[in-house]
Amino acid sequence: MANNLDDSQAELDSVEAELEMVELQISELLEKQTKLNSRKNKLLQNLEGACSSAQSSGSSKPPKPSFSKQDLEHYEESDFSWSKEVQAKLCSVFQLSNFRPLQRAAINLSMSGKDLFLVMPTGRGKSLCYQLPALCSKGFTLVIAPLVSLMEDQLMYLKSVDVPAVTLNASSTKEDSKRVLAGMIDKNSPFKLLYVTPEKIAKSKLLMSKLDKAYNMGLLARIAVDEVHCCSQWGHDFRPDYKLLGILKRQFPKVPLVGLTATATSNVLKDCQKILCVQEPITLTAPFNRPNLYYEVRFKDNEDCTDQIAQLIRERYKNQSGIVYVFSQKDAAAVATDLQKKNILAQPYHANMEPSDKSLVHQRWSSKKIQVVVATVAFGMGIDKADVRFVIHHTISKSIENYYQESGRAGRDDGSADCIVFFGFADIFRISTMVVMENTGQQKLQNMVAYCQNVDRCRRAMMAIHFDEVWNDDECNQMCDVCRHGNDYITMDITKHARDVVTIVEMASSMDEKLTPLKVCDAWLGKGPAKHRKTITVTSLSRLEVESVIIYLLLHGYFSEDFSFTPYTTHFYLKLGRKAALLKNDNHSITMKMKRRVMSHATVKKVSESAGEKSSAKVEGKRPADSDNKKSVAKKVKTLP
Ligand SMILES: Nc1ncnc2c1ncn2[C@@H]1O[C@H](COP(=O)(O)OP(=O)(O)OP(=O)(O)O)[C@@H](O)[C@H]1O
């Protein structure tokens, strides 16, 4: 009997070991699949380019795509019946001399009556693509925008260039509304643009009936849906009322619609197409690469992060405008106060401020009376200051899409600007608990963390994946810290460290104890409660290295999140992830790329070095945390008594 049991146990162990190997192989294959897909996309792009030129030279040809490069070239031309007027108004009204990429094509398509989705990075001039056609068409253009403040900014701007535009929203007076509703069916078109929120379309029968009349009179020239990704559940700013906008195309099928967004992926756009009931829209996607922006990630030391920011502002951005994004309203106030104490003209901005205070900060900043706005993400849509020279993130964003959008407020004038994010360990878990209820919140956050943790891939190329684009690292032009300071990393074998730290969490769990990531760090560094110190192998890594290893293990499935909810707050604990069991296998090893300035040579086993660097390269930028920690690097190995 005992023999039988032993045999079964042995077989079970062997099956489990085999399963672990299979799981490892699957994860390796998945990684390989991602890389191959990226290469495939790039090759397809190259092939598509080659096919288009072959087609134009008359050779034999694959079927023509629905909107080919030649079509695009056609719409880039300036010999349409409206071209002269468009060009004249570009100069005389908008005081611009040239179009930016895709603007002319978008305008020509829209003037030709085509439905269009225009995906263009933030600040590249999407508004012009419906404002200019509005001026060159009979009647008025209906613009759906998500925020009243955004409409007001647009109206202010349009007023400054003498373009008649109006809005209908909850704060419009009765008289205003009456005037606007009458204007909609006035053949003399007293205004060329009418801005409304999606809620207004959903709720105001009067507005819909006037639109119907205007449509029948041929006065509803065009419909523009700004921030069109808000239609889709998969878009990061989903707004339920956007879902009801399908009524517009159903009621007014002959009116061309243009949907504008800075952040939609192709899946989000497909969803928007369905929701808006647009049959066959043409999608124009401007390249997302902003070559004038320099992207950088810095490790965050909570104690002196604001000092570092202040120093940057004083030295590198003297007299230049910028934004510091923070996590919470409390942080906005605290960081702004800290900066003020260091003689920097900074003011906070967050959703909970009085609207008049918000506009005051915005105005002061726009007119350079203050240098820096310390803001939560509430400072976003509708911010149109061209000469923002830096956007510093005091805390990481909750997704790459958000980061792209927020950092993209820099350098709208095409002049060079910096986007720096301070990557802090504790911040990851603050954000993680904040997005816990969001569908894909954790995955998106992990992508952002992977962007920050990355040491060997061009930051642009990493962002591109999220916009269904493939950018070559060599197109970066050293405009990210990785490309500029290339090879500043080492590949490390962290298997033993991983085993040690996973054991800590395992032991805690066997004692029915949950550990937050910070507690795991402390315990591993030998700073936790005495009862833990007796049982664990204290690491010789520095705190920064410890944090990096834990983040790596979390990103790669050796750890996972264990949320615990109370009526007041959500706690983040670490538990073993699906790959933790692999560490029991002696043949399993984990390697990790780590920035030189993070790792200390004495403590980790170096597997291979990146090309071009000598092992004796000095470890730069040591922070107090590192040096403090060296005191405790006594290679203590404590075992059970
Ligand atoms: N052809 C052009 N040449 C120079 N500047 C331009 C051109 N087109 C637009 N701009 C300017 O670019 C700035 C940003 O334009 P706009 O607000 O339309 O951007 P956007 O793409 O709508 O951004 P967001 O996604 O933030 O709404 C404006 O100051 C605008 O005047």
The ligand as a Tripos MOL2 file, in Angstrom:
@<TRIPOS>MOLECULE
LIG
   31    33     1     0     0
SMALL
NO_CHARGES

@<TRIPOS>ATOM
      1 N1         -1.2030   73.3850  -40.8260 N.pl3     1 LIG1
      2 C1         -0.8560   73.8600  -39.6470 C.ar      1 LIG1
      3 N2          0.3000   74.5560  -39.4900 N.ar      1 LIG1
      4 C2          0.6670   75.0460  -38.2850 C.ar      1 LIG1
      5 N3         -0.0700   74.9190  -37.1670 N.ar      1 LIG1
      6 C3         -1.2120   74.2240  -37.2490 C.ar      1 LIG1
      7 C4         -1.6640   73.6580  -38.4780 C.ar      1 LIG1
      8 N4         -2.8410   73.0260  -38.2500 N.ar      1 LIG1
      9 C5         -3.1180   73.2030  -36.9480 C.ar      1 LIG1
     10 N5         -2.1430   73.9020  -36.3500 N.ar      1 LIG1
     11 C6         -2.0610   74.2820  -34.9300 C.3       1 LIG1
     12 O1         -1.8550   73.1130  -34.1420 O.3       1 LIG1
     13 C7         -2.4190   73.2930  -32.8600 C.3       1 LIG1
     14 C8         -3.2230   72.0810  -32.4640 C.3       1 LIG1
     15 O2         -4.3520   71.9520  -33.2850 O.3       1 LIG1
     16 P1         -5.6600   71.1780  -32.7950 P.3       1 LIG1
     17 O3         -6.1610   71.7390  -31.5180 O.co2     1 LIG1
     18 O4         -6.5780   71.1000  -33.9290 O.co2     1 LIG1
     19 O5         -5.0310   69.7630  -32.4850 O.3       1 LIG1
     20 P2         -5.7770   68.4210  -32.2520 P.3       1 LIG1
     21 O6         -5.1850   67.4500  -33.1800 O.co2     1 LIG1
     22 O7         -7.2530   68.6220  -32.3100 O.co2     1 LIG1
     23 O8         -5.3180   68.0680  -30.7640 O.3       1 LIG1
     24 P3         -6.1370   67.3250  -29.5850 P.3       1 LIG1
     25 O9         -6.0280   65.8620  -29.8630 O.co2     1 LIG1
     26 O10        -5.4070   67.7340  -28.3630 O.co2     1 LIG1
     27 O11        -7.5300   67.8390  -29.6310 O.co2     1 LIG1
     28 C9         -3.2560   74.5680  -32.9500 C.3       1 LIG1
     29 O12        -2.5390   75.5960  -32.3070 O.3       1 LIG1
     30 C10        -3.3680   74.8460  -34.4230 C.3       1 LIG1
     31 O13        -3.4900   76.2120  -34.7060 O.3       1 LIG1
@<TRIPOS>BOND
     1     1     2 1
     2     2     3 ar
     3     2     7 ar
     4     3     4 ar
     5     4     5 ar
     6     5     6 ar
     7     6     7 ar
     8     6    10 ar
     9     7     8 ar
    10     8     9 ar
    11     9    10 ar
    12    10    11 1
    13    11    12 1
    14    11    30 1
    15    12    13 1
    16    13    14 1
    17    13    28 1
    18    14    15 1
    19    15    16 1
    20    16    17 2
    21    16    18 1
    22    16    19 1
    23    19    20 1
    24    20    21 2
    25    20    22 1
    26    20    23 1
    27    23    24 1
    28    24    25 2
    29    24    26 1
    30    24    27 1
    31    28    29 1
    32    28    30 1
    33    30    31 1
@<TRIPOS>SUBSTRUCTURE
     1 LIG1         1 GROUP 0 **** ****
